Amino acid sequence: MKKTILALAVMLTTGLTSAFANKGEEVNKSALTSFHRDFLSAKNVSWQQQKDYAKATFSLNDHVMFAYYNDQGELLAVVRNILSDKLPIRLLTEIKNDYSNYWISELFEMATEDQTTYYVTIENGDERIILKSQGLDQWSVYKKEKKNCIVL
């Protein structure tokens, strides 16, 4: 009897979670199938269906991750936020040497089928720069913008 109640509770919880996770838009079935094959031990999965892709947000080994699938259910990329000490040493050294007057406000790793790329947002009082890794040893400027400063 306890097993039946537990199984029913799990089914209801899973059903309700998936019903509210994508806010009424149906998630691509191919993406769902691929995700369950790719990330067997994923927990706390929620989905967002966009026009050209489906995004799964989930926990794996106590890390929040994001998986992006196309309409055919092919995994496009897996993204996770990381701390700067997880960067390859040459990338970390270049930031420390070339951008010593900036702080890191965002850093994530994006893994695709054939490569891993890092993106870091660095800021100072005047500007925000997004850098994209070129291999494992150098950065290129992906985007640069001035901040709107309000003088009191």
N, C-alpha and C positions, 0 to 999 in steps of 0.2 A: 504494500500500500504506500509506504514512504517513497519507494522508487517511482511509483506512478505519479505521485504528487510532485516530486522533484522534477521529473521529466516534463510534466505539464507546465510547471513554473519556468523551466528553462526555455521551453518552446514559446510561451507567452512573452517572456522577456526578450528573446531574440526577435520574435515577430514584431513587437511594439518598437524595439530599438530600430530595426530596419525600416519600419513604416514611417517613423518620424525623422530619420537621419537624412533622407534626401528631399524632404519638404515637398512631397507630392510628385516629384519627377521620377519616373521609373529609370532605374539604373540599367545600363546595357548588360544583357544576360551573358554575352561573351566575356565581358570584363569581369563579372562576378565569378564565372567559372574559372577563368585564368587566375584571378586573385586567390581563390581557395586552393588552387593547385600550387601557386608560387609561395604563398605565405600560410602554411598549414597551422602554425602556432600563433598567428596574429590574434590580438585581443582588442576589444573596444573599437570595433570597426564602424566607421561612418562613411557615407558616400555623398558625393556631389556630382551630379550629371551636368556637364556643360555641352555646348553644341558639338564640339569636335573631340571631346575626351571625357573620361570618367575619372574622378579623383577619389581614392580611398585614403582616409586618415585612420591610422591604427597604431597600436602599441606592439612592439616586438622586442623581447629582452629588455624591458623597461625603458625603451626609447620610443618616442613618438616619431612616426615616419609617414611619408606620403607616397603613394604609388599612382602613377598616371597610365591609363590604358586608352588605346584608340578604339574606334567602333568595331574593329575586328577582334578585339580582345587581346591585342598584342601589348605587352608591357613597354611603355615608352621610356619611363625613367622612374627611379626611386630617389626620393629626397629626404634628407634628415638634417636637422640643425646640429651643429657641433660646437665644441669649445675650441679656442685657438690652439691649445696644446695638442689637438688631434690633427692639425695641419702637417703636411710634409715639412720637414725642417727648413728646406730652402725657401718655401713660400712664407713660412713664419718669419724667417730671418729677413727676407726682402721687405715685408711689412714693417718690421721693427726698425730697419735701417732707413727706408725711403719715406715712411709715413709716421715718423716718431711723434709728430704733433697732432696726431689723430687718435681717436678711440674707435674700437670695433663695436658697432651697434647691431650687426647681424652677420651670421656666418653659416653657410650651409654647403653640404656636399650633394652633388647630383650624379648618380650613377646611371649610365645608359648601357646598352648591350656592349659597346666597344670602348667606352672610356669613363673615367671619373673626372668631374670638373668641380672646382670650388668657386663659390661666389662669396665675397665679403663686402659689407657696407662699412665704410669708415667715415668718420665725421670729425669736424672741428667746429668752432663757433661760426664759421663763414660758409662752409660748403659740405656737401655730402658726395662721396665718390663710391661707386660700385665697381669693384675689380673682379675680373674673371681670370681664373688660372689658365695658363698656357702650358700644358704638361704639368710636371710636378716641381718645376723650378722657377717659374716667373709669372708675373701678373700682367694683364693688359687692362686699360681703362674700358669698362663696359658702358658706364654712364657717369656723368658728372653734372652736378647742379648746385647753384648758389642757394643758400638759405635766405629766406626773407627775414631780415633783422628788424625788429621794432625798437626804436630808441625812445626811452621814456624821458 
